[in-house]
Amino acid sequence: MALELTRRVGDKIFIGNDIVLTVVSIDTTRASNHVRLGIEAPQHKKILRKELIDDTTPDVGRDQGDQEV
């Protein structure tokens, strides 16, 4: 893991000039904690959850600069 942060509900994390992650909620009432994140990004940025990406998806997770990742 390259960076680990502790945040509270409402806190924001900025990635570059055009992506903002916001902690929407933290639910500790379940057996395991759940965190809801809001993501603000330009439409040309592809946002994918890891569990929806198979190993054959080309160029996912690689540094693409301003290209879709």
Contacts in CASP RR format, 6 or more apart in sequence:
PFRMAT RR
TARGET T0000
AUTHOR 0000-0000-0000
METHOD contacts of the structure
MODEL  1
MALELTRRVGDKIFIGNDIVLTVVSIDTTRASNHVRLGIEAPQHKKILRK
ELIDDTTPDVGRDQGDQEV
5 13 0 8 1.000
7 13 0 8 1.000
7 23 0 8 1.000
8 23 0 8 1.000
8 26 0 8 1.000
9 23 0 8 1.000
9 24 0 8 1.000
9 25 0 8 1.000
9 26 0 8 1.000
10 22 0 8 1.000
10 23 0 8 1.000
10 24 0 8 1.000
11 22 0 8 1.000
11 23 0 8 1.000
12 20 0 8 1.000
12 21 0 8 1.000
12 22 0 8 1.000
12 23 0 8 1.000
13 20 0 8 1.000
13 21 0 8 1.000
13 22 0 8 1.000
14 20 0 8 1.000
14 21 0 8 1.000
15 21 0 8 1.000
18 41 0 8 1.000
18 42 0 8 1.000
18 45 0 8 1.000
19 39 0 8 1.000
19 40 0 8 1.000
19 41 0 8 1.000
19 45 0 8 1.000
20 39 0 8 1.000
20 40 0 8 1.000
20 41 0 8 1.000
21 37 0 8 1.000
21 38 0 8 1.000
21 39 0 8 1.000
22 37 0 8 1.000
22 38 0 8 1.000
22 39 0 8 1.000
22 40 0 8 1.000
23 35 0 8 1.000
23 36 0 8 1.000
23 37 0 8 1.000
23 38 0 8 1.000
24 36 0 8 1.000
24 37 0 8 1.000
24 38 0 8 1.000
25 35 0 8 1.000
25 36 0 8 1.000
26 33 0 8 1.000
26 34 0 8 1.000
26 35 0 8 1.000
26 36 0 8 1.000
27 33 0 8 1.000
27 34 0 8 1.000
27 35 0 8 1.000
27 36 0 8 1.000
39 47 0 8 1.000
41 47 0 8 1.000
44 68 0 8 1.000
45 68 0 8 1.000
45 69 0 8 1.000
46 68 0 8 1.000
46 69 0 8 1.000
48 60 0 8 1.000
53 60 0 8 1.000
59 69 0 8 1.000
60 69 0 8 1.000
61 69 0 8 1.000
62 69 0 8 1.000
63 69 0 8 1.000
END
